[in-house]
Amino acid sequence: MGVGNAVEATRTGRVGVWRDIVREHFVTLDVDAARIGHFEGHVQTAAVGHLRVSEASSVTQGIHRTRAFAQQDGVRYLQAGLITRGRGHVVQDGRECELGPGDFTVYETDRPFFWGLSGDATARWNLLVFTWPRSAVALAEQQTVALTARRLSGHDGITGVVSRMLRDLAASRPEATDGGAVKLADQFGASGAKVLKPIG
């Protein structure tokens, strides 16, 4: 992944350290990963204006955003999670969905959510996470509550176009001034909102 100019990258082979790394790159989360056998986790994050683009890879595990965590840190983001390897199981707002490579879903950090991530034949999964401040996304609250934890196909229709757009952003190295980066982040947020409004 090569978005933006400043990239934070961290790798570890220890579950306890991984939990801290995940919290540093995202929000406060609880990680349940097997402590038996080989463990490895890697995250890198770059900023495009107010949009943060992260790529995480590790072994099978569950990641929880508890109600207490959501209330405790007081941050509110809208996130899109896109699987590029392995499988994802996402739960929020009384719904759950299964994701395969190319598929994505959206969720919000001010409420509890769960990610179950499992590896492919290599026992690894890979996840792209796109994080916007909730205030930067032009969707009414009832719209996002209605569309969280829904599988958005990465293989056909307009959601397939959005999936490719997100993957291209994560793989590219846009040269942009500070103002240009903010504009690019806004454009991605506006395009996603336009696609998601009918779903919500």
C-alpha positions as CSV (number, residue, x, y, z in Angstrom):
1,M,0.0,0.0,0.0
2,G,1.3,3.4,-0.8
3,V,-1.2,6.2,0.0
4,G,0.0,9.6,1.0
5,N,3.4,10.8,2.0
6,A,3.6,9.7,5.7
7,V,3.0,6.0,6.4
8,E,3.0,4.5,9.9
9,A,3.8,0.8,9.7
10,T,4.1,-1.7,12.5
11,R,4.7,-5.4,12.7
12,T,4.8,-7.8,15.7
13,G,4.9,-11.5,16.5
14,R,3.2,-11.0,20.0
15,V,-0.5,-11.0,20.6
16,G,-0.3,-8.5,23.5
17,V,1.7,-6.0,21.4
18,W,-0.7,-6.6,18.5
19,R,-3.6,-5.5,20.6
20,D,-1.9,-2.2,21.4
21,I,-1.0,-1.7,17.7
22,V,-4.6,-2.2,16.6
23,R,-5.7,0.4,19.1
24,E,-3.1,2.9,17.9
25,H,-4.1,2.6,14.3
26,F,-7.9,2.4,14.7
27,V,-9.9,2.9,17.9
28,T,-10.0,1.2,21.2
29,L,-10.7,-2.5,20.5
30,D,-10.4,-5.9,22.2
31,V,-8.6,-8.6,20.2
32,D,-9.1,-12.3,20.7
33,A,-6.4,-14.2,18.9
34,A,-5.1,-17.7,19.5
35,R,-1.9,-17.7,21.6
36,I,-1.0,-21.2,20.4
37,G,1.3,-21.6,17.4
38,H,2.9,-18.9,15.2
39,F,1.4,-15.4,15.5
40,E,2.2,-12.4,13.3
41,G,0.3,-9.1,12.7
42,H,1.1,-6.1,10.5
43,V,-0.6,-2.8,10.0
44,Q,0.3,0.3,8.0
45,T,-1.7,3.5,7.8
46,A,-1.5,6.6,5.6
47,A,-3.5,9.8,5.6
48,V,-5.1,11.5,2.6
49,G,-6.4,14.7,4.2
50,H,-8.8,13.6,6.9
51,L,-9.2,10.2,5.4
52,R,-7.0,7.5,6.9
53,V,-6.3,4.4,4.8
54,S,-5.0,1.3,6.6
55,E,-4.0,-2.1,5.6
56,A,-3.9,-4.9,8.2
57,S,-2.9,-8.5,8.0
58,S,-2.8,-11.3,10.6
59,V,-4.0,-14.7,11.5
60,T,-7.6,-15.8,12.6
61,Q,-9.0,-13.7,15.4
62,G,-12.0,-11.7,16.7
63,I,-12.0,-8.0,17.1
64,H,-14.6,-6.3,19.4
65,R,-15.6,-2.7,19.8
66,T,-17.5,-3.0,23.1
67,R,-20.1,-0.5,24.3
68,A,-17.8,0.6,27.1
69,F,-15.0,1.3,24.7
70,A,-17.3,3.3,22.4
71,Q,-18.5,5.4,25.3
72,Q,-15.1,5.7,26.9
73,D,-13.0,7.3,24.1
74,G,-15.8,9.4,22.6
75,V,-14.6,9.3,19.0
76,R,-17.0,8.9,16.1
77,Y,-15.8,7.6,12.7
78,L,-17.4,6.0,9.7
79,Q,-15.3,3.1,8.5
80,A,-15.4,0.9,5.4
81,G,-13.7,-2.4,5.7
82,L,-12.7,-4.3,2.5
83,I,-11.4,-7.8,2.5
84,T,-8.6,-8.6,0.0
85,R,-7.6,-12.0,1.4
86,G,-9.4,-14.5,3.7
87,R,-12.9,-14.0,5.1
88,G,-14.7,-11.5,7.3
89,H,-17.7,-11.8,9.6
90,V,-19.1,-8.4,10.7
91,V,-21.8,-7.6,13.3
92,Q,-23.4,-4.3,14.1
93,D,-26.8,-2.9,14.8
94,G,-28.5,-6.3,15.0
95,R,-27.2,-7.4,11.6
96,E,-24.3,-9.5,10.4
97,C,-22.7,-10.3,7.1
98,E,-20.1,-12.5,5.5
99,L,-17.4,-11.0,3.3
100,G,-15.0,-12.6,0.8
101,P,-12.2,-11.0,-1.2
102,G,-13.3,-7.8,-2.8
103,D,-16.4,-7.4,-0.6
104,F,-16.8,-4.5,1.8
105,T,-19.1,-3.2,4.5
106,V,-19.5,0.0,6.5
107,Y,-19.7,0.4,10.3
108,E,-19.5,3.2,12.8
109,T,-17.3,3.5,15.9
110,D,-19.7,5.1,18.3
111,R,-21.6,1.8,18.7
112,P,-20.4,-1.8,19.4
113,F,-19.3,-3.9,16.5
114,F,-17.5,-7.2,15.9
115,W,-15.1,-8.4,13.2
116,G,-14.3,-12.1,12.9
117,L,-11.4,-12.5,10.5
118,S,-10.1,-15.8,9.2
119,G,-7.3,-16.7,6.9
120,D,-7.2,-18.3,3.5
121,A,-5.1,-21.4,2.5
122,T,-2.0,-19.5,3.8
123,A,-3.8,-18.9,7.2
124,R,-3.6,-15.2,6.6
125,W,-6.2,-12.5,6.1
126,N,-5.8,-9.0,4.7
127,L,-8.2,-6.1,5.4
128,L,-8.3,-2.5,4.0
129,V,-9.9,0.0,6.4
130,F,-10.9,3.5,5.3
131,T,-11.7,5.9,8.1
132,W,-13.6,9.2,7.8
133,P,-14.7,11.5,10.7
134,R,-18.4,10.9,10.8
135,S,-19.1,14.6,10.4
136,A,-17.3,14.5,7.0
137,V,-19.8,12.0,5.5
138,A,-23.0,13.3,4.0
139,L,-25.3,10.6,5.3
140,A,-28.1,11.1,7.8
141,E,-27.8,9.1,11.0
142,Q,-30.8,6.9,10.2
143,Q,-29.2,6.1,6.8
144,T,-25.9,4.8,8.3
145,V,-27.7,2.8,11.0
146,A,-29.7,1.1,8.2
147,L,-26.7,0.1,6.1
148,T,-24.1,-1.0,8.6
149,A,-23.0,-4.7,8.6
150,R,-24.4,-5.3,5.1
151,R,-22.3,-7.1,2.5
152,L,-21.5,-4.8,-0.4
153,S,-20.3,-6.9,-3.3
154,G,-17.0,-6.1,-4.8
155,H,-17.7,-8.1,-8.0
156,D,-20.7,-6.5,-9.7
157,G,-22.9,-3.4,-10.0
158,I,-22.1,0.0,-8.5
159,T,-20.7,-1.5,-5.3
160,G,-18.2,-3.3,-7.5
161,V,-17.1,0.0,-8.9
162,V,-16.7,1.4,-5.4
163,S,-14.7,-1.6,-4.3
164,R,-12.2,-1.2,-7.2
165,M,-12.0,2.6,-6.5
166,L,-11.1,1.9,-2.9
167,R,-8.5,-0.8,-3.8
168,D,-7.0,1.6,-6.3
169,L,-6.7,4.3,-3.7
170,A,-5.0,2.0,-1.3
171,A,-2.5,0.8,-3.9
172,S,-1.7,4.3,-5.4
173,R,0.6,7.1,-4.4
174,P,-1.4,10.3,-5.1
175,E,0.8,13.4,-5.2
176,A,-1.3,16.1,-3.6
177,T,-0.9,19.2,-1.6
178,D,-2.6,19.5,1.8
179,G,-5.6,21.2,0.2
180,G,-5.6,18.6,-2.6
181,A,-5.5,15.7,-0.2
182,V,-8.5,17.1,1.7
183,K,-10.4,17.5,-1.6
184,L,-9.6,13.9,-2.5
185,A,-10.8,12.6,0.9
186,D,-14.0,14.6,0.4
187,Q,-14.5,13.3,-3.1
188,F,-14.2,9.7,-1.9
189,G,-16.5,10.3,1.0
190,A,-19.1,12.0,-1.3
191,S,-18.9,9.2,-3.9
192,G,-19.4,6.6,-1.3
193,A,-22.3,8.4,0.3
194,K,-24.0,8.8,-3.0
195,V,-23.8,5.0,-3.6
196,L,-24.9,4.1,-0.1
197,K,-27.9,6.4,0.3
198,P,-30.3,4.1,-1.7
199,I,-29.1,1.1,0.4
200,G,-29.7,2.9,3.7
